[in-house]
């Protein structure tokens, strides 16, 4: 009999459950700036923590309900190399954001990630990366008034 504690649903559920507890405790620490009962600054993190709690409990109980264990297996060989390169891309994206700026950095990150993950149509990948970058930029800069790093392009 395979141990239920090595089941990927059980392990994911335990991690999400623990994360929900930390998020709930963190949301309690957010100071209340409004006098409203529900719509305080801590309301959204509280809702997210409750959702994560429900998802975590569901994943924790899934192996017991299904009576089938899906063992967690780590990627090996080429998959592990792709995973490590992808993680390196994330770090490069974060640390070069100030220098390159949001638009150029995000565009390069998305293009390199799509090439790494073997996108079939390279033109479609380029258009998707460009579209996502532009949409995110306009939503945050125009509507939400969140400034992004300008970088080399200056905007």
C-alpha positions as MATLAB code, in Angstrom:
seq = 'XXXXXXXXXXXXXXXXXXXXXXXXXXXXXXXXXXXXXXXXXXXXXXXXXXXXXXXXXXXXXXXXXXXXXXXXXXXXXXXXXXXXXXXXXXXXXXXXXXXXXXXXXXXXXXXXXXXXXXXXXXXXXXXXXXXXXXXXXXXXXXXXXXXXXXXXXXX';
ca = [
       0.000    0.000    0.000;
       1.410    3.345   -1.013;
       1.556    6.041    1.619;
      -1.150    8.684    1.297;
       1.353   11.299    2.489;
       3.211   11.053   -0.820;
       0.061   11.754   -2.827;
       0.393   14.935   -4.900;
      -3.143   16.085   -4.058;
      -2.514   15.573   -0.355;
       0.809   17.427   -0.446;
      -0.627   20.301   -2.506;
      -3.621   20.501   -0.182;
      -1.380   20.643    2.877;
       0.715   23.454    1.345;
      -2.381   25.448    0.345;
      -3.973   24.858    3.757;
      -0.877   26.193    5.542;
      -0.691   29.154    3.139;
      -4.338   29.994    3.873;
      -3.629   30.083    7.603;
      -0.670   32.445    7.123;
      -2.724   34.666    4.810;
      -5.609   34.748    7.291;
      -3.271   35.721   10.133;
      -1.632   38.323    7.899;
      -4.987   39.825    6.956;
      -5.798   40.290   10.636;
      -2.669   42.435   10.967;
      -3.790   44.919    8.290;
      -4.963   48.069   10.073;
      -8.552   49.147    9.544;
      -8.673   52.568    7.929;
     -12.375   52.612    7.104;
     -15.329   52.447    9.440;
     -17.240   50.017    7.220;
     -17.824   46.562    8.636;
     -16.945   44.453    5.597;
     -15.075   46.522    3.027;
     -11.898   47.237    4.936;
      -8.384   46.857    3.601;
      -8.255   43.347    5.056;
     -11.449   42.169    3.342;
      -9.937   40.921    0.065;
      -7.029   39.019    1.692;
      -9.555   37.494    4.080;
     -11.752   36.295    1.195;
      -8.714   34.865   -0.599;
      -7.590   33.047    2.562;
     -11.041   31.494    2.993;
     -11.022   30.369   -0.648;
      -7.554   28.874   -0.239;
      -8.683   27.144    2.954;
     -11.595   25.505    1.119;
      -9.340   24.439   -1.767;
      -6.734   23.080    0.640;
      -9.245   21.030    2.616;
     -10.721   19.699   -0.629;
      -7.308   18.596   -1.876;
      -6.460   17.090    1.509;
      -9.580   14.914    1.497;
      -9.474   13.970   -2.191;
      -7.149   10.935   -1.799;
      -9.420    9.512    0.910;
     -12.538    9.938   -1.228;
     -11.089    8.586   -4.473;
      -9.216    5.681   -2.871;
      -6.522    6.244   -5.481;
      -3.106    7.703   -4.798;
      -1.346    9.840   -7.417;
       2.296    9.762   -6.426;
       4.307   12.939   -6.561;
       7.205   12.609   -8.948;
       9.881   15.188   -9.564;
      10.770   16.054  -13.145;
      14.002   14.620  -14.409;
      16.367   15.069  -17.325;
      15.245   17.622  -19.889;
      12.140   18.602  -17.902;
      14.260   19.512  -14.873;
      16.573   21.601  -17.052;
      13.592   23.451  -18.569;
      12.199   24.062  -15.065;
      15.517   25.470  -13.808;
      15.908   27.715  -16.874;
      12.326   28.956  -16.418;
      13.060   29.822  -12.775;
      16.219   31.627  -13.922;
      14.096   33.622  -16.408;
      11.827   34.715  -13.564;
      14.797   35.934  -11.521;
      16.291   37.736  -14.510;
      12.931   39.370  -15.198;
      12.652   40.637  -11.636;
      16.223   41.889  -11.355;
      16.402   43.567  -14.765;
      13.011   45.303  -14.503;
      14.482   48.645  -13.345;
      17.076   48.677  -16.115;
      14.965   47.402  -19.025;
      11.633   48.805  -17.901;
       8.281   47.078  -17.744;
       7.460   46.980  -21.440;
      10.788   45.715  -22.756;
      11.404   43.404  -19.769;
       7.962   41.811  -19.901;
       8.058   41.414  -23.658;
      11.465   39.687  -23.510;
      10.417   37.521  -20.561;
       7.244   36.340  -22.276;
       9.008   35.699  -25.588;
      11.839   33.725  -23.984;
       9.397   31.754  -21.857;
       7.300   30.842  -24.881;
      10.374   29.777  -26.827;
      11.558   27.700  -23.869;
       8.178   26.022  -23.535;
       8.186   25.263  -27.282;
       5.391   27.430  -28.632;
       4.441   26.017  -32.017;
       3.718   29.226  -33.933;
       6.421   31.812  -33.246;
       4.490   34.696  -34.848;
       1.462   33.878  -32.719;
       3.726   33.761  -29.652;
       5.167   37.179  -30.499;
       1.698   38.670  -30.975;
       0.478   37.110  -27.728;
       3.478   38.445  -25.769;
       3.032   41.902  -27.286;
      -0.714   41.906  -26.619;
      -0.388   40.769  -23.002;
       2.321   43.339  -22.323;
       0.324   46.216  -23.813;
      -2.934   45.232  -22.090;
      -1.277   44.901  -18.675;
       0.555   48.196  -19.160;
      -2.579   50.143  -20.082;
      -4.708   48.593  -17.341;
      -2.218   49.412  -14.612;
      -0.894   52.740  -15.881;
      -4.052   54.246  -17.376;
      -6.852   52.930  -15.204;
      -5.209   52.029  -11.893;
      -2.542   54.779  -12.035;
       0.268   52.418  -10.985;
       3.662   53.631  -12.208;
       5.919   51.061  -13.852;
       9.698   51.312  -14.282;
      10.481   53.239  -17.469;
      13.875   51.689  -18.184;
      15.632   52.040  -21.539;
      12.563   53.084  -23.503;
      11.680   55.921  -21.152;
       7.931   55.240  -20.827;
];
